[in-house]
Amino acid sequence: MSDDIAFDRSFDVPSGRLDQVTPLVRRIVAPNPSPFTFTGTCSYIVGRGTVAIIDPGPDDPAHIAAVLDAVRGESVSHIVITHTHRDHSPAAKAIQAATGAPTVAEGAHRAARPLAIGEVNPLDASADMDFRPDIVIPDGEAVSGPGWTLTAIATPGHCANHMAFALAEEDLVFSGDHVMAWATSIVAPPDGSMGDYIRSLERFAARTESTYLPGHGGPVRNAPVFVRDYLAHRVAREAAILRALDREVETIPDLVRGIYIGLDPRLVGAASLTVLAHLEHLVASGRVVTEGAAAITGRFRRAA
């Protein structure tokens, strides 16, 4: 089902190395590879002399030391957070202590919807629940330094407080986990919302920047075409779910087995939550029905 996207998994940058990505942007990859983070989290440094750090990364002493060494002799004016998963924001605390720079983000971590009665959020362990930004940046507002401007683009979906940032001076967007070159983004309720995610993709599709620098992996090239493929993939995924429901496949485990052929067993839980996110979207749009709220243990059928 992901053959419809021309993924680029050729990214082989070692962790801890400082790379010049563009004239204004440097990158350091954290040593936290996994099926969910690819080769690790990409932390970015924007500007020269007075700089912003985007997504300082996990609470890893080696990575924190590498980021601080990269900005030695420079002034850090902002620590910018795309979202508050533990692979992106926890290092902000130590970097702020060393630099005095304020943190900038959409807000604190929160779920995309209220928990149902008896529902337990399986994603709490992946969230940086302690983070509170010093500067709450709304959609369309910007922070800036000498020769650079970062403008916030609200992109909820992967999680409720996800924010991308456009760097107008280089016609690029720091896309966080919203759009990545190596894989599709996980959208997992209750933290994530498929309806929000698709609307955020549609917003990206209307933009003209040619390059995205994501939170994991290498740059997204020819970004407008790539994001349209991302959208088409989501439409195709929902069509596959609807076809399975027509065959009276009613449960999420059975849907996952039928749709995600050859899936890495470590990703079954994430795939199940993504199918739940699609089903929530399909229920909200009236195309699918279930008893009560859509749930991971529920049974689903096509609406009459």
C-alpha positions as CSV (number, residue, x, y, z in Angstrom):
1,M,0.0,0.0,0.0
2,S,2.9,2.4,0.3
3,D,4.2,1.7,-3.2
4,D,2.3,4.8,-4.4
5,I,4.9,7.0,-2.7
6,A,8.5,7.3,-4.0
7,F,10.2,7.1,-0.7
8,D,13.9,8.0,-0.3
9,R,15.6,5.8,2.4
10,S,19.1,6.5,1.2
11,F,19.9,8.7,4.2
12,D,23.0,7.4,5.9
13,V,24.3,10.4,7.8
14,P,26.1,9.2,11.0
15,S,24.8,10.5,14.4
16,G,26.8,13.3,16.0
17,R,28.2,14.7,12.8
18,L,27.5,18.4,12.0
19,D,26.5,18.7,8.3
20,Q,25.8,21.8,6.3
21,V,22.5,21.1,4.6
22,T,21.9,24.5,3.0
23,P,23.7,27.9,3.3
24,L,21.6,28.7,6.4
25,V,20.9,25.3,7.9
26,R,23.1,22.8,9.7
27,R,22.0,19.4,11.0
28,I,23.0,16.9,13.7
29,V,21.4,13.4,13.8
30,A,20.7,12.0,17.3
31,P,21.8,8.5,18.2
32,N,18.2,7.1,18.6
33,P,17.5,4.9,15.5
34,S,14.4,2.8,15.6
35,P,11.6,1.6,13.4
36,F,9.8,4.8,14.3
37,T,12.7,7.3,14.2
38,F,14.6,5.8,11.1
39,T,18.3,6.7,11.7
40,G,17.5,9.1,14.5
41,T,16.1,12.6,15.2
42,C,17.4,15.4,13.0
43,S,18.2,18.6,15.1
44,Y,18.7,21.7,12.9
45,I,20.6,24.9,13.5
46,V,19.4,27.9,11.5
47,G,21.5,30.9,10.9
48,R,25.0,32.0,11.7
49,G,26.2,34.0,14.7
50,T,22.7,34.3,16.2
51,V,20.9,31.0,15.6
52,A,17.8,29.0,16.3
53,I,17.8,25.3,17.2
54,I,14.9,23.3,15.8
55,D,13.9,20.1,17.6
56,P,16.8,19.7,20.0
57,G,16.0,16.0,20.3
58,P,15.9,13.3,23.0
59,D,17.4,13.6,26.4
60,D,20.7,12.0,25.3
61,P,23.9,13.5,26.9
62,A,26.0,12.8,23.8
63,H,23.5,14.4,21.4
64,I,23.1,17.4,23.7
65,A,26.9,17.8,23.9
66,A,27.1,17.6,20.1
67,V,24.4,20.3,19.6
68,L,26.0,22.6,22.1
69,D,29.4,22.1,20.6
70,A,28.0,23.0,17.2
71,V,26.8,26.4,18.4
72,R,29.9,27.2,20.5
73,G,30.8,30.8,20.1
74,E,27.3,31.7,18.7
75,S,24.2,33.1,20.4
76,V,21.1,30.9,20.5
77,S,18.1,33.1,20.3
78,H,15.3,30.5,20.1
79,I,14.8,26.7,20.7
80,V,12.0,25.8,18.4
81,I,9.9,22.6,18.9
82,T,7.8,21.1,16.1
83,H,6.0,18.8,18.6
84,T,6.4,17.2,22.0
85,H,7.3,13.5,21.4
86,R,10.2,12.3,23.5
87,D,12.5,12.0,20.4
88,H,12.1,15.8,19.7
89,S,11.7,18.0,22.7
90,P,13.3,16.7,25.9
91,A,16.8,18.0,25.1
92,A,15.4,21.5,25.2
93,K,15.8,21.6,29.0
94,A,19.5,21.1,29.0
95,I,20.1,23.2,26.0
96,Q,18.1,26.1,27.5
97,A,20.1,25.8,30.7
98,A,23.3,26.1,28.8
99,T,22.3,28.9,26.4
100,G,19.5,30.8,28.2
101,A,17.4,30.7,25.0
102,P,13.6,30.6,25.3
103,T,11.6,27.6,23.9
104,V,9.1,28.2,21.1
105,A,6.2,25.8,20.4
106,E,2.5,25.6,19.7
107,G,1.8,24.6,23.2
108,A,2.0,21.7,25.7
109,H,1.4,18.1,24.8
110,R,-2.3,17.2,24.7
111,A,-4.5,14.6,23.0
112,A,-6.4,15.4,19.9
113,R,-9.7,14.3,21.5
114,P,-11.0,13.5,24.9
115,L,-10.4,9.9,26.2
116,A,-13.5,7.7,26.0
117,I,-14.7,6.2,29.3
118,G,-12.3,3.5,30.3
119,E,-9.8,4.3,27.5
120,V,-6.1,4.4,28.4
121,N,-3.8,6.5,26.2
122,P,-1.2,4.0,24.9
123,L,1.0,6.8,23.8
124,D,1.6,8.6,27.1
125,A,5.1,7.1,27.4
126,S,6.1,8.6,24.1
127,A,5.0,12.1,25.1
128,D,7.1,14.8,26.8
129,M,4.4,15.8,29.3
130,D,6.7,18.1,31.2
131,F,7.4,20.5,28.4
132,R,5.9,24.0,28.5
133,P,7.0,26.6,25.9
134,D,8.3,30.0,27.0
135,I,6.8,31.4,23.8
136,V,3.5,30.0,22.5
137,I,3.6,30.7,18.8
138,P,0.3,30.8,16.9
139,D,-0.2,29.8,13.2
140,G,1.3,32.5,10.9
141,E,3.5,34.2,13.5
142,A,7.3,34.2,13.2
143,V,10.5,34.3,15.1
144,S,13.6,35.7,13.5
145,G,17.3,36.4,13.7
146,P,19.9,38.0,11.4
147,G,19.1,36.7,7.9
148,W,16.5,34.2,8.9
149,T,12.8,34.1,9.6
150,L,10.8,31.0,10.8
151,T,7.1,31.3,10.3
152,A,4.8,28.8,12.1
153,I,2.4,26.6,10.1
154,A,-0.1,24.8,12.3
155,T,-0.1,21.1,11.2
156,P,-2.1,19.1,13.7
157,G,-2.6,15.4,13.0
158,H,0.5,13.5,13.9
159,C,-0.2,15.0,17.3
160,A,-2.4,17.9,18.4
161,N,0.4,20.5,18.9
162,H,2.4,19.7,15.7
163,M,3.8,22.9,14.1
164,A,5.9,23.1,11.0
165,F,8.1,26.2,10.3
166,A,8.8,27.9,6.9
167,L,12.2,29.4,6.2
168,A,11.3,31.9,3.5
169,E,15.0,32.9,2.9
170,E,15.6,29.4,1.5
171,D,12.2,28.3,0.2
172,L,12.0,25.4,2.6
173,V,9.9,24.1,5.4
174,F,11.0,22.2,8.5
175,S,8.2,19.6,8.4
176,G,8.8,17.8,11.7
177,D,7.0,14.4,11.6
178,H,4.2,15.7,9.4
179,V,5.9,14.8,6.0
180,M,9.0,12.7,5.7
181,A,10.9,11.4,2.8
182,W,11.6,7.9,4.2
183,A,8.0,6.8,5.3
184,T,4.5,8.0,6.0
185,S,3.8,9.6,9.4
186,I,2.1,7.7,12.1
187,V,-1.3,9.1,13.1
188,A,-2.3,7.3,16.3
189,P,-5.4,8.3,18.4
190,P,-6.0,9.8,20.9
191,D,-2.8,11.9,20.4
192,G,-3.3,12.0,16.6
193,S,-6.3,12.7,14.4
194,M,-6.6,11.5,10.8
195,G,-9.1,14.3,10.0
196,D,-6.7,16.9,11.3
197,Y,-3.8,15.2,9.5
198,I,-5.5,15.1,6.1
199,R,-6.5,18.8,6.5
200,S,-2.9,19.7,7.4
201,L,-1.7,17.7,4.3
202,E,-4.1,19.7,2.1
203,R,-2.7,22.9,3.6
204,F,0.8,21.8,2.7
205,A,-0.3,20.8,-0.8
206,A,-1.4,24.4,-1.4
207,R,2.1,25.7,-0.6
208,T,4.9,26.2,-3.0
209,E,8.2,25.5,-1.1
210,S,10.3,23.0,-3.0
211,T,12.0,21.3,-0.1
212,Y,11.1,20.0,3.3
213,L,13.6,19.2,6.1
214,P,11.9,16.6,8.2
215,G,12.4,15.4,11.8
216,H,13.9,12.0,10.5
217,G,15.7,11.2,7.4
218,G,16.8,13.3,4.4
219,P,15.2,16.2,2.7
220,V,11.9,15.9,0.8
221,R,12.6,17.0,-2.7
222,N,9.9,18.2,-5.2
223,A,7.8,18.7,-2.1
224,P,4.5,19.8,-3.7
225,V,4.4,16.5,-5.8
226,F,5.5,14.4,-2.8
227,V,2.8,15.8,-0.5
228,R,0.1,15.1,-3.1
229,D,1.3,11.5,-3.2
230,Y,1.1,11.5,0.6
231,L,-2.6,12.6,0.3
232,A,-3.3,10.0,-2.4
233,H,-1.9,7.4,-0.1
234,R,-4.3,8.3,2.7
235,V,-7.2,8.2,0.2
236,A,-6.1,4.8,-1.0
237,R,-5.7,3.5,2.5
238,E,-9.3,4.5,3.4
239,A,-10.5,2.9,0.1
240,A,-8.8,-0.3,1.1
241,I,-10.5,-0.2,4.5
242,L,-13.8,0.3,2.9
243,R,-13.3,-2.6,0.5
244,A,-12.3,-4.9,3.4
245,L,-15.5,-3.8,5.3
246,D,-17.5,-4.8,2.2
247,R,-16.0,-8.3,2.6
248,E,-17.2,-8.2,6.2
249,V,-13.8,-7.8,7.8
250,E,-15.0,-6.0,10.9
251,T,-12.1,-5.7,13.4
252,I,-8.9,-3.7,13.4
253,P,-6.6,-6.8,13.8
254,D,-8.2,-8.4,10.8
255,L,-8.0,-5.1,8.8
256,V,-4.3,-4.7,9.7
257,R,-3.5,-8.3,8.6
258,G,-5.3,-7.8,5.3
259,I,-4.0,-4.4,4.4
260,Y,-0.4,-4.2,5.8
261,I,1.2,-7.2,3.9
262,G,4.7,-8.0,5.1
263,L,4.5,-5.5,8.0
264,D,7.5,-5.5,10.5
265,P,6.0,-7.1,13.6
266,R,7.3,-4.3,15.7
267,L,5.0,-1.9,13.8
268,V,1.7,-3.8,14.2
269,G,0.7,-1.7,17.2
270,A,1.3,1.5,15.3
271,A,-0.5,0.2,12.2
272,S,-3.5,-0.8,14.4
273,L,-3.7,2.8,15.8
274,T,-3.3,4.3,12.3
275,V,-6.2,2.1,11.1
276,L,-8.2,3.3,14.1
277,A,-7.4,6.9,13.1
278,H,-8.7,6.2,9.6
279,L,-11.9,4.5,11.0
280,E,-12.5,7.5,13.3
281,H,-12.3,9.7,10.2
282,L,-14.6,7.4,8.3
283,V,-17.1,7.3,11.1
284,A,-17.1,11.1,11.5
285,S,-17.7,11.5,7.8
286,G,-20.7,9.0,7.9
287,R,-19.1,6.3,5.7
288,V,-18.6,3.8,8.5
289,V,-20.6,2.9,11.6
290,T,-19.7,1.2,14.9
291,E,-21.3,0.8,18.3
292,G,-20.5,3.9,20.4
293,A,-17.2,5.7,19.8
294,A,-14.7,4.2,17.5
295,A,-12.3,2.0,19.5
296,I,-9.4,-0.3,19.0
297,T,-11.5,-3.2,20.2
298,G,-14.6,-2.2,18.2
299,R,-16.4,-3.8,15.3
300,F,-17.0,-1.7,12.1
301,R,-19.2,-1.9,9.0
302,R,-20.0,0.2,6.0
303,A,-22.8,2.7,6.5
304,A,-26.0,1.8,4.8
